[in-house]
Amino acid sequence: MMFEVKKPGKKIKAICSELGSDYTIRLFDLENVIYRDLGNGYDLEVSQLDNARKAFNATLYIWRTANPGSPYVVETIRDIQSIEELKSVLATAVDKYRNLK
């Protein structure tokens, strides 16, 4: 069975743009997500935003990627309900994880 990968929609593009140049859109597990590499073996992934729904309901996954063969999720934050809440959650995550090794 073939899966069709869709291009990122307007909603996720607008949100990514509002978050700033540290964030990009990447394809993970056939889903367009907002991504940031903290450069120290921790990555941020925001999912559930590439859709046409007016409702905002995102999930943030913090990945430990220091060992490329076996990355794993170290923290998950669900039910993020607005762009303002997303910005706050991301700022907290960046502060918490950016200086870890």
N, C-alpha and C positions, 0 to 999 in steps of 0.2 A: 504494500500500500504506500502510495506517495503522499507526502504532506506538502502543502503549499505554504511557503513562508510569506507572510504579508509584510508589506513595508510599514514602518511606523506611522501611526495615524496622527491627526492634528493635535489631539489631546495630549499624548505623551510628548510630542515635539514641543508644545507650548510649555508644559511643565518642566521639561529638561532645560529649555532655554531660560526659564525663570530661575532655575537653581544655579545657573552660571556655568562657566567654562570648565570647571573641575568634573562635570558630569557629562556622560555620553549615553547614547542609546546603543545597546548591544542585544544580540539574540542569544538567549539561554533557554534550552529545553523547548524550542519552538515558540518562545514568547519574547516579544520586544520588552526589554526592561531598562530602567535607568541605572547606570553603573558608575562607580567611582573606585579607582585603585588608590589606596592610601600610600602605596609605595613601600610598605613594610611587612607584607605578607597578610594584610587584612584588606578586604574589598567590601564595598557596600553595594547591595542590589535592591532596587525598589521595583516591586512587581504589582500587577493587577491594574495598571494605568493605561494600557493600550486598548482602549475600548471606546465606544460611542456613548456610554452612559453618562448622564449628567452627574450622578452621584460619584463622590470621591471616596474610595475605600482602598487604601494601599497597604502593602506589607513590606517591611524592611528586613532583609536578611543580611547579617554580618558574617562574612566568610573568612575562614583562616585558610590562606592559600600558599603558605610558605613551602609546603611540600606539594609540588604540582601534580603528582600522581594521586594524591588523596586529599583534596580540599574538603572542608566540612563547615557546617553552619555552627557558629558559636553563640549567636543570639538572634532571636526573631521578635519583631515588634509588629503586631497586627492591628487592624482597624484604625489606621491613620485616616482621619476624616476630612482633611482640608490641606491645601497647599501651605498654609501658615503652620499647621501642626507638623507637616512633613519637614518643612525647613527647620523647625525646632528640634524634632527627633534626629534629623541628620546632623545638625550642629552638635548635639549631645553625643552622638555616636562618634563623630570625627574627634571631638575632644577626648573621649574615652579610649579610642583605639589607635589614634595616629602616632603616639609615642611608644607603643608597645612593640616588642620585637618578636 
